[in-house]
Amino acid sequence: MIAKNHCLMKLRGNKNVSVELNEKTIPAEEGQIDKTDLIEKETLLAKMQQAIKQLNREQQECVNLFYLQKKSYSEVSEITGFTMLQVKSHLQNGKRKLKLLMGIS
């Protein structure tokens, strides 16, 4: 759900794309995205959500705050109590593990 919300925030941030998940297609600047594309994206989001759950607590917390809630390194450091180097390390290791878990090279 977190990853899904993150992607929806990304789409909403792009003023050229309107998001209507109840419709068969999404009007986009370059054309139409069909229902198959939406299903593929939803599957990928579900896979990412499961992969995030497999990270250790520190990595989950840092990934959630930095990538999904768009907090800065210093904000993540303040919220979690980790040093700036620990935050960067948890993010780097979490990102690498997510790529492995999702089969992305």
N, C-alpha and C positions, 0 to 999 in steps of 0.2 A: 504494500500500500504506500509505503514511504517513497519507493522508487517511482511508482505510478504518479504520485503527487508531484515529485520532482520533475518528471517529464512534462506533466501538464503545466507546471510553472514555466518551464522552458518554452513550451508552445505559446503560452499566454504572453510571454515576454516578447515574442516575435509578433509585431503588429500586423504582419502580412498573412497570418494564419488565424482562422477562427476554429475553435474547438467545439464540436457538437458530437459527443460520443453516442448519442441516441439515433443519430442519422446514419444512413447507409454510407455516405461519403463525407469527407471534410473538404470544404473549399480551400484551396491553397493557391499561392501565387503562380506556381508552375503548372497547375492542372488539378486533377482530382486524385485523391488517395482512396482506393477501394477498401471494402470490408476485409479482404484478405490481409492487406497491409496492417490494418488495425489489430487483427487477431494475432499476427506475427509479433507486433510490438507489445501487445498485452502478454503474450507468452514470454517474451524476453524480459519484460518487467517483473513477471512472477518469478522467473529464474533468478533475476538479480536480487529480488527480495529474499529468496531462500539463501542465496549466496551471502548476503549481508548478515543473515542470522548465524552463519557459520564462522564469522569473524569473532575474535576474542572481544571481551567487553570494551576494552580501551579503544580498539580499532573501530568497533561499531559506533561508539560515542563520537569519536573524532570524525569519521566519515559522515555520520548523520549531521553533525553540526556544521562541518565545513562545506560539504557538497550539497546536501539537501536543504539545509537551513541558511546557506550562504553566509556563514559567519567567517570572520577573518581569523588568521592564525592567532592573533593576540586575544580575540574574543573567545576562541576555543580554549586557549590556555587559561584565561580567567575563569571560564565556566567549569572546566574539568579539574583545574588545579595542577595540570601537567605543565612542565616547562615548555618553552617554545620548541626546543629540540625534540622533546618527547612527542609533542603534537605532530611535528613534521615526520618523525619516525613512524608513528602509528598510522599516519595517512599514507605514507609511502608503502609500508608493509601491508596495510589493508587493501590498498589499490592493487598491489601485485597479487595478493591472494585472491581478490575478486576476479582478476583476469584469469587466473588458473582455474578457479571454481567454475567460471562461465565458459571456459574453453576458448578464450580470446587470446590471440598471440600478439 
